[in-house]
Amino acid sequence: MASPDSSHDHYRHGIRENLHQFTHQLGQVFLVGLTIGMMRTVVPALAESEFGVAEGSFMMLTAFVVAFGFVKGTLNFVAGRLAERIGRKKVLLLGWLSAIPIPFMVLYAPSWGWIVAATVLLGINQGLCWSMTQTAKMDITRADERGFTMGMNEFSGYVGVALAGIVTGYLAMGLGPRLGLFVFGVAVIALAIVLTLTSIRETHGWAKAESARHASGNHDGPRARIFPGVPNAPTTGEMFALMSWRDRRMAAFSQAGLVEKFVDALVWVFYPVFLYQQGLGLGAIGWIVGIYGFVWGGSQFVTGRLSDHIGRLRPIVWGMWICGGGVALTLLGSGVVWWSFAAAVTGFGMALLYPNLSAAVADISHPSWRSSAIGIYRFWRDLGYGIGALGFGLVAHLTGAVTAGFWFVAIAMLLSGALVMLWGEETHPRLNPQPGSLDRP
């Protein structure tokens, strides 16, 4: 009998058809979320007392997130192209191997420079691993499941981020900040490497099978409006141009991805500092930042599936505006209950836009170059960490107030959402199909 890899007919697409592998991929992105989450609560709040960053040194404080954003963005770009050459599983494993030094560097860091260096490795880990969990799920699922698939992927990842922020906050109080992060980090990274080696399958074959069906015309249902004239194996330059300016829809989604990362960078860097300045302890800070993560992660379980029914464009635009509104709300009241509410609003807006930006990009990407398209979108998106942190760090530096950074981000989100509404279009193939494509059940 032919092996599963010998014929495209053996690759069946769908969550139910690939539930075992889908579940393992969800576990991977949960561990990826735990890895970044361990750096979210303790490190910024204790930057001055533990790592010697002077109070008010906003640009110094933002340096580690700037480094993370530029590195992760670049590695997203690399991961997408590399995965089409060596496969998804090898890229995932490379990402986990790059994370091994991180907990040791945090434990022994003599200065803030070591934390910046550890965050560079974290950017490599996140760029390679998160990209691959997303790409692999897109490989094995159907077009009408993309919103739900992205929602589940980001739900799992950001529940991990939120949970790690809370757990490491308490571990820092119990074991000390360095040892607490070390124990947590070693356990998570070791488990991830073992599971990658034993439980993750290579999914590139599913993408090749889908591409073959496209080429033969043997497809079910309406086709998406894929940008015309792109070769089946575009060069890196051709893909970069397509995603960044040639296709105005892709450019709209890429800039929205970049700007929405301003919010996540703000939550990472300035939320803990702002709340610490208001007199809150690490436990309370961990819970408020955690509420943002839990609402963001948990709501995507619903918002991803929602877009499979009503389309991607409206949730993206609504999400940009609600998320920006939540950032502004943080400054319009005080107290743990108010800040928790503002964090929840911010998280819900993020849940509306986040999985649906990725789903929209996947909708209008050909399967032969979808991994590259997702990688370049994620390059622009995660560059937003660096550009956003530079922007609100500079604003805070010039005004001398951390609150100015919050207003910078809120206004940027409002304007970016308007640009999506102006340049974007609905990408769901059922709701806005390519003219003349067959709509077969």
Secondary structure as UniProt FT lines:
FT   TURN            4..5
FT   HELIX           8..10
FT   TURN            15..18
FT   HELIX           19..37
FT   TURN            38..40
FT   HELIX           42..45
FT   HELIX           47..51
FT   TURN            55..56
FT   HELIX           58..86
FT   HELIX           88..99
FT   TURN            100..101
FT   HELIX           102..108
FT   HELIX           112..140
FT   HELIX           143..145
FT   HELIX           146..175
FT   HELIX           177..199
FT   HELIX           204..216
FT   TURN            228..229
FT   HELIX           236..241
FT   HELIX           242..246
FT   HELIX           248..277
FT   TURN            278..279
FT   HELIX           282..310
FT   HELIX           313..329
FT   TURN            330..331
FT   HELIX           336..363
FT   TURN            367..369
FT   HELIX           370..399
FT   HELIX           402..423
FT   TURN            429..431
FT   TURN            435..436
//
